[in-house]
């Protein structure tokens, strides 16, 4: 097929296509995928950068409850340039730099379709890679902290696993909203990143005795809120670290865990699950208003970690699950 320098003319694009569920090796680049056409309320985005999220590895492997029809293109977070808009779209125009957290066709591709309602202008202060790190991580952090756990200024929050995309987002929100925040990470580099994001204290969750150190930072009272990124490992410990009326917000888990329910009883504690699929339109609008305000006010700056070409998406999927320790958001460059 004849190709030109402008893929939109040829109406085909490069994209990852998953033909069967399985390991990272099923992420295959295909060069002749038809470019999708936006509907009246949709936008065609020329993708520049893609945020890689753990949930995409679960879907790819077939263990997630949500199983797309095969073949499919993974991904939801992206940043790029508006290529084409549907007839009813008013909030963006061709050429705008934008970011989006929901795709109808998958973002591991040169072009993707997103509903116009889920697209936001990318301020000049941020790169495309940073824009790709905004949607799901910052929306999850805001929803978990403020819409579900109802964290308040003056309370103390533990971000358990704070050096990844959601963790650094949560630390930045806490710091900006007057919430005392303590974080953990698994490497010295991760600890430095969490400290830079605004945590008052940071501990290595791979070192013996760190749980006792965490509790000591609260004077033995415990944490009002714990944002938990690895509940399959930490939930039982989290319950022992809660203050009276404390809340554990589960934003990540990869398996089963055994807990002692009695730990919730005398504290009158709560365990709260979080998923963006349950967020109402009003809740999402609120979250992105907070995100945009943070960017414009200068305190919200996504921490981008390793950047991979689209052809190395399989490496990104390995690293996000089995890497030595999170260090910012993993991003694909398209």
C-alpha positions as CSV (number, residue, x, y, z in Angstrom):
1,X,0.0,0.0,0.0
2,X,1.3,3.5,-0.9
3,X,2.3,5.4,2.2
4,X,2.9,9.1,2.5
5,X,4.6,11.2,5.2
6,X,1.2,12.2,6.5
7,X,-0.5,9.0,7.8
8,X,-3.9,10.7,7.8
9,X,-3.8,10.9,4.0
10,X,-3.2,7.2,3.6
11,X,-5.8,6.6,6.3
12,X,-3.7,3.8,7.9
13,X,-1.5,4.0,11.0
14,X,0.9,2.2,13.2
15,X,-0.7,0.6,16.3
16,X,-0.3,-2.2,18.8
17,X,-2.9,-4.9,18.1
18,X,-3.4,-7.7,20.7
19,X,-4.6,-10.8,18.9
20,X,-4.9,-13.1,22.0
21,X,-4.6,-12.6,25.7
22,X,-1.3,-13.5,27.2
23,X,2.1,-12.2,28.3
24,X,3.8,-8.9,27.2
25,X,4.9,-10.6,24.0
26,X,1.3,-10.4,22.6
27,X,1.8,-6.6,22.2
28,X,2.6,-6.5,18.5
29,X,3.0,-3.5,16.3
30,X,1.0,-3.5,13.1
31,X,1.5,-0.8,10.4
32,X,-1.6,-1.0,8.3
33,X,-4.4,-0.4,10.9
34,X,-7.2,1.9,9.5
35,X,-7.3,5.3,11.1
36,X,-10.7,5.6,12.9
37,X,-13.3,8.2,12.0
38,X,-14.7,10.4,14.9
39,X,-18.4,10.5,15.5
40,X,-20.3,13.8,16.0
41,X,-19.2,14.0,19.7
42,X,-15.8,12.6,19.3
43,X,-12.2,13.8,18.5
44,X,-9.5,12.2,16.5
45,X,-6.2,12.7,18.3
46,X,-2.7,12.4,16.7
47,X,-1.1,10.7,19.7
48,X,2.4,11.9,20.8
49,X,2.7,10.1,24.2
50,X,0.8,7.4,26.0
51,X,0.6,6.7,29.8
52,X,1.1,3.1,30.7
53,X,-1.2,1.9,33.6
54,X,-1.0,-1.4,35.5
55,X,-4.6,-2.2,34.6
56,X,-3.6,-2.5,31.0
57,X,-1.3,-5.5,31.9
58,X,-4.2,-7.2,33.7
59,X,-6.5,-6.7,30.7
60,X,-3.8,-7.9,28.3
61,X,-3.2,-11.1,30.3
62,X,-7.0,-11.9,30.4
63,X,-7.3,-11.9,34.2
64,X,-9.3,-8.7,34.4
65,X,-13.0,-8.8,34.6
66,X,-13.2,-6.4,31.6
67,X,-12.2,-8.3,28.5
68,X,-12.3,-6.4,25.2
69,X,-13.2,-8.1,22.0
70,X,-10.1,-9.4,20.1
71,X,-8.1,-8.0,18.4
72,X,-7.8,-4.7,20.3
73,X,-5.5,-1.8,20.9
74,X,-4.7,-1.1,24.6
75,X,-4.6,2.1,26.5
76,X,-6.6,5.1,27.6
77,X,-4.2,7.9,28.8
78,X,-2.6,9.9,26.1
79,X,-1.5,13.4,25.0
80,X,-1.3,14.7,21.5
81,X,-2.7,17.1,18.9
82,X,-6.3,17.3,17.7
83,X,-6.4,16.0,14.1
84,X,-10.1,16.1,13.5
85,X,-13.3,16.9,15.4
86,X,-16.9,15.7,15.1
87,X,-19.6,18.0,14.0
88,X,-21.0,18.6,17.5
89,X,-17.6,19.2,19.2
90,X,-17.2,22.8,20.6
91,X,-14.5,22.5,23.3
92,X,-11.5,21.8,21.1
93,X,-10.4,22.4,17.5
94,X,-7.9,21.0,15.0
95,X,-4.3,21.8,16.1
96,X,-5.0,22.0,19.9
97,X,-2.6,20.3,22.3
98,X,-4.7,18.1,24.5
99,X,-4.7,15.2,26.9
100,X,-7.3,12.5,27.4
101,X,-8.0,9.7,29.9
102,X,-10.5,7.7,27.9
103,X,-10.2,6.3,24.4
104,X,-12.8,4.5,22.3
105,X,-10.2,2.8,20.1
106,X,-7.1,2.5,22.3
107,X,-4.1,4.8,22.7
108,X,-1.2,2.5,21.9
109,X,-1.4,3.9,18.3
110,X,-0.6,6.9,16.1
111,X,-4.2,8.0,16.2
112,X,-7.0,7.4,18.7
113,X,-10.7,8.5,19.2
114,X,-11.8,10.0,22.4
115,X,-15.1,11.5,23.5
116,X,-14.8,15.3,23.4
117,X,-16.1,15.4,27.0
118,X,-13.0,13.5,28.2
119,X,-10.5,15.7,26.5
120,X,-8.7,18.7,28.2
121,X,-6.4,21.4,26.9
122,X,-2.7,20.6,27.7
123,X,-1.1,23.8,29.1
124,X,2.1,25.0,27.5
125,X,3.9,24.4,30.8
126,X,3.7,20.6,30.3
127,X,5.3,18.3,27.8
128,X,3.3,15.6,25.9
129,X,4.9,13.0,28.1
130,X,3.7,14.8,31.2
131,X,0.3,15.2,29.7
132,X,0.1,11.4,29.2
133,X,0.8,11.0,32.9
134,X,-2.2,13.2,34.0
135,X,-5.5,11.5,33.3
136,X,-5.9,8.2,35.2
137,X,-3.2,8.8,37.9
138,X,-4.3,12.3,38.9
139,X,-8.0,11.4,38.6
140,X,-7.5,8.3,40.7
141,X,-5.5,10.2,43.4
142,X,-8.1,13.0,43.6
143,X,-11.1,10.6,43.7
144,X,-9.5,8.4,46.3
145,X,-8.3,11.2,48.6
146,X,-11.2,13.7,48.4
147,X,-14.3,12.1,46.9
148,X,-14.1,8.8,48.6
149,X,-11.9,9.2,51.8
150,X,-13.0,12.8,52.3
151,X,-9.5,13.8,53.4
152,X,-9.4,17.3,55.0
153,X,-6.7,19.9,55.6
154,X,-4.9,19.1,58.8
155,X,-5.4,15.4,58.6
156,X,-2.5,13.0,58.1
157,X,-2.3,10.8,55.0
158,X,0.1,7.8,54.3
159,X,0.6,7.2,50.6
160,X,1.8,3.5,50.7
161,X,3.8,3.2,47.5
162,X,4.2,6.9,46.6
163,X,6.9,6.9,43.8
164,X,4.6,5.8,40.9
165,X,2.1,7.8,38.9
166,X,-0.8,7.7,41.3
167,X,1.5,8.0,44.4
168,X,3.3,11.2,43.3
169,X,-0.1,12.7,42.2
170,X,-1.5,12.0,45.7
171,X,1.5,13.5,47.4
172,X,1.2,16.7,45.3
173,X,-2.5,17.0,46.0
174,X,-2.0,16.6,49.8
175,X,0.8,19.1,49.8
176,X,-1.4,21.7,47.9
177,X,-4.5,21.1,50.0
178,X,-3.0,21.4,53.4
179,X,-3.0,17.7,54.2
180,X,0.0,16.3,56.1
181,X,1.5,13.6,53.9
182,X,3.9,10.7,54.5
183,X,5.1,8.5,51.7
184,X,6.9,5.2,51.1
185,X,9.0,3.9,48.2
186,X,11.2,0.9,47.5
187,X,14.4,2.5,46.4
188,X,16.6,5.5,47.4
189,X,15.7,7.2,44.1
190,X,12.0,6.6,44.6
191,X,12.3,8.1,48.1
192,X,14.0,11.2,46.7
193,X,11.2,11.6,44.1
194,X,8.5,11.3,46.8
195,X,10.3,13.9,49.0
196,X,10.5,16.2,46.0
197,X,6.8,15.8,45.3
198,X,6.1,17.3,48.8
199,X,6.0,14.5,51.4
200,X,7.0,15.6,54.9
201,X,8.6,12.2,55.6
202,X,9.5,9.3,53.4
203,X,10.4,5.7,54.3
204,X,11.7,2.6,52.4
205,X,9.0,0.0,52.6
206,X,11.6,-2.7,51.9
207,X,13.5,-2.0,55.0
208,X,12.8,-3.8,58.3
209,X,11.1,-1.7,60.9
210,X,9.6,0.8,58.6
211,X,6.1,0.1,59.9
212,X,7.1,1.1,63.4
213,X,8.8,4.2,62.0
214,X,5.6,5.2,60.1
215,X,3.5,4.9,63.3
216,X,6.1,7.0,65.2
217,X,5.7,9.9,62.8
218,X,2.1,10.2,64.0
219,X,3.0,10.1,67.7
220,X,1.4,6.7,67.8
221,X,-2.0,8.0,66.8
222,X,-2.1,6.6,63.3
223,X,-3.1,7.9,59.9
224,X,-6.4,9.4,59.1
225,X,-6.2,8.1,55.5
226,X,-4.0,5.5,53.8
227,X,-3.9,5.5,50.0
228,X,-2.9,1.9,49.2
229,X,-1.3,1.0,45.9
230,X,-0.6,-2.7,46.8
231,X,-3.4,-3.9,49.0
232,X,-2.5,-7.6,48.3
233,X,0.7,-7.0,50.3
234,X,-0.1,-4.2,52.7
235,X,-3.8,-4.1,53.6
236,X,-3.4,-6.1,56.9
237,X,-0.6,-3.8,58.0
238,X,-2.5,-0.7,56.9
239,X,-5.3,-1.5,59.4
240,X,-2.9,-1.4,62.3
241,X,-1.6,2.0,61.2
242,X,-5.0,3.7,61.1
243,X,-6.2,6.4,63.6
244,X,-9.7,6.2,65.0
245,X,-12.2,6.6,62.2
246,X,-9.4,6.1,59.7
247,X,-9.9,5.1,56.1
248,X,-7.9,2.9,53.8
249,X,-8.4,3.7,50.2
250,X,-7.5,0.8,47.9
251,X,-6.4,2.1,44.5
252,X,-4.3,-1.0,43.5
253,X,-4.2,-4.8,44.3
254,X,-2.8,-7.8,42.4
255,X,-4.2,-10.7,44.4
256,X,-5.7,-12.0,47.7
257,X,-4.8,-10.8,51.2
258,X,-5.6,-12.0,54.7
259,X,-6.7,-9.3,57.2
260,X,-7.8,-9.2,60.8
261,X,-11.3,-7.6,60.8
262,X,-11.0,-6.8,64.5
263,X,-8.5,-4.1,63.6
264,X,-11.3,-2.2,61.9
265,X,-13.7,-2.6,64.9
266,X,-12.3,-0.6,67.8
267,X,-11.0,2.1,65.3
268,X,-14.4,2.2,63.5
269,X,-12.2,2.1,60.4
270,X,-13.3,1.8,56.8
271,X,-11.8,0.1,53.7
272,X,-12.8,1.9,50.5
273,X,-12.3,0.6,47.0
274,X,-11.7,3.1,44.2
275,X,-12.3,2.7,40.4
276,X,-12.8,5.5,37.9
277,X,-15.5,3.5,36.1
278,X,-17.8,4.4,39.0
279,X,-17.1,8.1,38.8
280,X,-20.1,10.2,37.8
281,X,-19.7,12.9,35.1
282,X,-20.0,15.5,37.9
283,X,-17.2,13.9,39.9
284,X,-14.9,13.7,36.9
285,X,-15.6,17.3,36.0
286,X,-14.7,18.3,39.6
287,X,-11.5,16.2,39.5
288,X,-10.3,17.7,36.2
289,X,-11.1,21.2,37.4
290,X,-8.7,20.6,40.3
291,X,-6.1,19.1,38.0
292,X,-6.2,22.1,35.6
293,X,-6.0,24.5,38.5
294,X,-3.0,22.7,39.9
295,X,-1.2,22.9,36.5
296,X,-2.0,26.6,36.1
297,X,-0.9,27.4,39.6
298,X,2.4,25.7,39.2
299,X,2.3,23.0,41.9
300,X,1.0,20.1,39.8
301,X,3.9,18.6,37.7
302,X,3.7,14.9,36.7
303,X,6.8,12.9,37.3
304,X,7.7,11.1,34.1
305,X,9.9,8.0,34.6
306,X,11.2,5.8,31.8
307,X,10.0,6.6,28.2
308,X,9.8,3.8,25.6
309,X,9.1,3.8,21.9
310,X,5.8,2.2,21.0
311,X,7.7,-0.9,19.7
312,X,8.9,-1.5,23.2
313,X,5.5,-1.5,24.9
314,X,6.1,-5.1,26.0
315,X,9.2,-3.9,28.0
316,X,7.0,-1.2,29.7
317,X,4.5,-3.9,30.7
318,X,7.2,-6.0,32.2
319,X,8.7,-3.0,34.1
320,X,5.5,-1.6,35.5
321,X,4.8,-5.0,37.2
322,X,8.2,-6.5,37.9
323,X,10.6,-3.5,37.9
324,X,12.9,-2.8,40.8
325,X,10.7,0.1,42.1
326,X,8.4,2.8,40.6
327,X,10.1,6.0,39.7
328,X,7.4,8.2,38.1
329,X,5.0,7.5,35.3
330,X,6.0,5.1,32.5
331,X,5.3,6.6,29.1
332,X,5.3,5.4,25.5
333,X,6.4,7.8,22.8
334,X,4.6,7.4,19.5
